[in-house]
Amino acid sequence: MGHLAERYRDASRSGVYRATDGAVPRAAALEAGPAAQVLILEGLDALAAEDFQVIVAALQRVAAARRERGEPFFAVLLDPHRKLPLPTLYKEKT
């Protein structure tokens, strides 16, 4: 199993992250299987800042609750222009 797929199965690392492209996160989610819940979202970089913050805050609450229950949850926001103020999901090649 790849490193990202393993990470998806680790509930302690649940959270909201960004990635520039969806191919790797999607492939890793398939590899991780149904034990990991991975939500991949596109287009949020087009939202107004306030709307973006509301959505991210809700996703962070879900991730925290799932982390406490030992259930993995990852929200991956696709950010091709690297503008979103979120931690990166994995070290991407530039």
Disulfide bonds with the S-S distance in Angstrom:
none
